[in-house]
Amino acid sequence: MAEDKTNIHSQDPTITQRFIELYELNRKRILGFILTLVPSWSHAEDIMQETSELMWKQFADTEPITNFAAWGISIARFKILEYRRRNCQEFIQFNDEILLQLAEEALEKEKDVPDYIQALRKCRKKLDKQAQALLELRYEKGIPVKHIGEHVGRTLKSLYRDLARIHAQLHSCVKRTLAEGNKCLVTDKHDLAVDLPGALGEIIPGDDPRAALQYEICLLGLEMLDGVISEERFARLEFLLAVSPERLKFYVEFILMCVGFQSFLEPTFLNKTSLDRKVNAFLSQMPCLEDSSVFLEVVEKDLHDSAVRQGIQDAEARRLELEEARLQNMRTIKPRFGRQELFRGLLRIAAVVLVATAIIWLDRMLYRKEAPEILARLTGVDNSQWAGTPAPLTLGCDLMAGPLELQKGLAEITFANGAKVILEAPTRIYLNKDDELYLEKGKITATASGSAVGFAVNTDNARVVDLGTEFGVSAVTGGATDVQVYRGEVALISDWEKNSFQADDKTSMKLPAGQARRINADHTVVEIKHNELAFVRPEEFSVRQQAQCGDAYARWRTWSYMVRRDPDLVVYYPFEQNLSEPETLYNHAAATSGRLNGAIYSENAPAVSRWVPGRWPDMKKGLHFERDRKQPVIVPADADFCLRGDITIAVWLRCPEMEKIGHIISNRHLREVNYQVAFSRQKNLHFIRYNEASAGNRAYSRELPDLTDEWHLLAFTYNNREVTFYLDGETFQEVPYGFNYSPPVLADLIIGDVEENIAEADILRFNGDMDEIAVFQRILSSEEIRTMYMAGKPD
């Protein structure tokens, strides 16, 4: 069973305290790195939360940590890539080239963050009170610019201009401060003064092109971070960063400035006891803010919105019930600020925010039963379509108790306890707790560890309880339940009934990884074949997300996962090297999985030397064949691949010398040939199938174009009447070729060579590289072969 790191930390207060101290010291450095690469506060905060949770879980096992910030950033980097792939279609993102440059610059700046923030604090004090108030409302109070504008009568555009000018001028001050050893050269407050009521122009006065571009980057950056930037303006920002390393460096420093201003709530990854203590502390401090009386006074006298006023009165009533005496004392505090009209407007906003915050927190703490409890969140989608929801389900939305029905595609939901569940359409589930679900029909894959151990899936006739594992469950309404265990183990209770919360422990059994069971409608349990591809698992789901983002390798892997499940796929060799067994070529067809693997033979050399870069050199492998050396891959004879009916053979290959290509795949014994495909010395393709009576009969294509150096897909289909040759997904030639059906002969499957006792075998060997082979016992359509090529071509 996986260990619960939360329990480990909670049992050792020293570790907890140490983590909190280090996290507090370094969180802005980590968030600064994240925000540099993820163009949105909301998305960056999601990633920061995921990063913090993982850091918290791993902290005890990774001590001593010599550089906490660097460790956190390494985890954040992984989480950023994961988040980008998972959400690539949901928000704008920097292109890969700019992302790489930003990451390098952010890592370079990371060590300077403490000094930068210290200098920023000094420079901020040089701003006038209105500019400081605007920064406080935007960052420390977290009020959106739109809401500030609504309450002070300013347009969104003008406020963004003011903020951009403040950031640009503060940046100049910070640079001078750092250059002078943190002794700020700005002595006149008017050097950084901002006339808030006025409207700024598109550029900073003075016609300094460099300053104007910095101002524009600040303006675009602020719009982007708030999620209000248009695609056209985002494209402009990308252009500015792409053409100048200096501007890219400035943008990273702008992000550090924003992070330096930002305030944070306490971490939410601690255990519940710690969280409750911190929430109570937060509430107890709210009425004691030294300027609260001013905020309340302004609201009571000048705010005329009845709905807001009623909300404030309700909040005040609730707070009075808790701390009436303290609130009365608070009302005696005299105001410290002046009464200028603009600042009074800003104070009104602050009052509304404070009271609204009180309402939210008090509702959560005292009236949480009145609001629906959030049980899970939608964290991944792949062409998802839902039924029966009052509003469309979008990525990131919270999920409450009730039914969920996925009509099309895939979806991932993450429960409050950390368990992740992948749904395959058509599937209908019911959410009722944050640590279990009811599966009425369909297929799900659950992954749980750490605090999620104990997650349960209920069906009409079974209950599957996670013991730190990955497992799949499929169910038919009123019928059987199938369970596949992929990692760890589960507890399987077979007498469970819908709406029942009692079960006989005698029917409980532990099911380890590699095992599978079917629970019939009458609760009897039978063993079934374990199938690694019976469900869409987390790795495949992640690949699908990457494919949606245009990743060519992920596109091929998505197709590869799907084709493996084809019941007519006899053998499938994607040439995925197993480093522990480099001499084996593994078969990944679901119908014959676990067998029909090939032995890689290499004369006078170890098999490992045969592995070479494939279509995606950094991601995929291939096998190299040399005609001058005996180097076949041999799969021992098996009736499953000895075929004389309909057949399709497809292979990806690269050949440096057209005249030396030779035999690709052969399944024959002497003059009894089930099938064989090759290049001939005349630079054409040939397919043969014959027996003793029809020996010598074979089908040839016309001469091929030059195929040297590049990867190409060759495919052959044969129905005992006609051979169709395909090149790179297109029909190359159709050739009549009759064969009277006869039973197949049992023979080895040989890749890259032919039987030794065949005449001229030594000059018929393949010469070049291969990195994928598939054999089907049916005729694939031209559309299917075109799809195969489009999925596998190395863009």
Phi, psi and omega in degrees: 000137180291145180282146177269105184293332178298319179294321179301313181295318184293335179277347180235091183299336179296316179295317180300312182297319180297317180296314182299319179297312181294321181296316179299322181288334191240359188295325179291329177292320180289315180296323178301319178296315181298311185294334177297327186259343183241108190282060176186134176302314186296316180291321179297321179292324175299315181292321177300320179296313179298320179297315181298318180298316180291320176300316181299317182291327186265353190302314184297326184276347185250003176288152357280142180256116184281331180223093185298318181296315180296321178296314179296321180293324178296322177289318179299321181300317177296317181293325178297312180298318179298317182292319179299317181292323183287330187238025189299333183265359187262341180205160181293149180218149172296148176290165188300323182294313178294322179301316180297316180295319179296320179297317179297317181292321179296320177295324179294322182278341189307318183291341183265000186303312181302315179295321181297315181293324178297316178294323179298320179298319179296317182290326181299327180294342180277349177287155174286172188296325181293318179295318178297321180296320179297317177297319181297314180295319183289317188258307187287322178271345177071027181277126179300148181302324180302316182288325175299314181299321181298324186268344177249007177070034180244150176283154179300319183297316183291323179293320178296324177296317179299314180297321179296319180293318178302314181297316182297318181288322176298324179299317178298319179296317181297318180298318179292322180297314180295322180294331181260022177069042179065025171252100187297131180277348184279115182247338180263121183300334181288348177296333180241011184292147179231127178276089187301318182294338184279160177261127180276158175279183182290337180232164177289133179305147180119347177056032175275111184302320181296314179296323180297319179292322177296318177300317181296320178297318177299316182296312179295321180297319179296317178298320181293314182298328180274357178075025181245007183282143176277165179297323181294318181287327175295320177299323177296317179297316178301318179298313181300320182285327185287329188268355185211115175301328180295318179291323178297319176297318179299319180299318178299319179291327174298318178297318178300323178296314179299317179294324179297328178282331192293139173258158184230146166282170180295154178302143180255018182257004179279171181290167188298320181299316179296319179297312180303318181297318182288324177295316179298320178297320179297315180295321183293336182273339186303313182289350186262005177300131193296340183252011183299326182296324178296314181301313182294323181295315180299315181298314184296326185270324194243347183271124188249000180285113186296323181294316179294319181298320179295320177298320179295318180297320178297318180296319179298321180298318180294319179293326178296324178299327183273313189219058184300316183297315181295324180293322178297318177297322182298325183291345180275351180292133182273147180294149179251341186267160176286183185244028178301146188299318181296314184292328175299322178297316179297322179295326177301317180297315180300323180296314180299318181297315180299314182292319178298320177298318178299316180301313182299311183294318180294322177300318181293319185279324188251335187233029185297338180287340181284333182260147178300137180280132177281118182262330185201176179222144176281110187247000178198141178222150175213096183054041186281137172227133185246158177235145171076013178264138181295335178219153180303139177272122181247158181303131179093355183286150178279148182240129179256182179298142178138183183278153172224129179233116179265116182273328185211147174082203181233157176208150176239132174238143179244125182278163183300332181273001177103349179293141179244136182230129176257128179256136175246124181291148355275128182219141176231124179233166173234131175264128177225342177217168179273005180225020175196167175212163174250125180259107180283315179203156176107201187226137175222154171238129182245138176232125183215140176201172179059234182291346181273355178302134184104356177301139186234147173239123179253140171236187181299331188226012181204160174228127180245120184248125181290140175239034182092074196197186171226127183210160178241144178226131173236147184215147173244132183307121179072007184240217187276158174239128176253139180231127175241130180252123184257324177217151178067221177205163177232159169261125183250119178250112191269349180259013180293140177234149180306137180066015177251143180237024176229143179208150179281119181301338181295337179273358181278137178220150176266132182242114183275174178302143180087003180248156179212145180220153172243128176256112183286171182300332180270012176077006173287148184244130177231149178280138175234168183290134175288135185225112181295340184249015181293335182227156170283118184258169186306320181298315180294320179298318178297320179298319179298321178296318180295322180297324178296337181271005177092010178286116186294318179296318178294326177299315178294318181296325176299314177296319181300317177300317183290318184290332179299334182275355181297121182295341179267002177280115185276306175224147180215117180244098177277004177058050174266108187290132171262111187298332180280342178222069184291349181270006183242134173257112189272139175272129183243017175288130183298323184294335182232024184298149181089355178210187182060034175278150182259147176264124181272114181256136179220113183292125176062026178200150177292149182299329183298333181289347181282337184286128182227167176300140179262211184297326174244094192308325182275349187239331190228148180254164172218176177245138179261136178239136176240126183299325185285355180233146179282110187219054180281161163251123187243126175252119183304146186308136178207136183299335184296327181254004175270096191241141171228015173259207179302141184209145170229131177236131179227141182212137171263128182212165176222131186230117181286336182226110185301322185284355182237035184278299172083201187287133181265305180213140185218136175224092187205161169226106183055243185263013173253104188246115174287314174188152178201133178232146184195171164264142174263171179291347178272012178063037173232169179269149171220149176233133178228143171210116178203169173236188185304324184286335184241025184303142179095347180278129181203162183246132180241147171267172172288174183296139181277156170288174180295123182247013187294148170077318184271160174279137181224150175257122173251137178222147182225129173238143182213129180243024182070008175230326187209139174257134173244122178264134178240141175231119178051047173083357181244147177296123180267318179190146174248129186232122175299137183198098184273149177208126177281126185304136171215155182302142180291156176264146179281121184207158176293154170264121185243127180251128177081010183197186179217169182307143182296325185274014173273138181302139178060029181301326184292338179256007180255001182291153179287147178227108182149205183237146172231150174216014173189135176220136176223137177234122180248148174263045173201170179269116175285141178287164178297328177294319179295321180289325176296318177298319178301317180291314182297326179288328189256355183289135183279091181302000000 
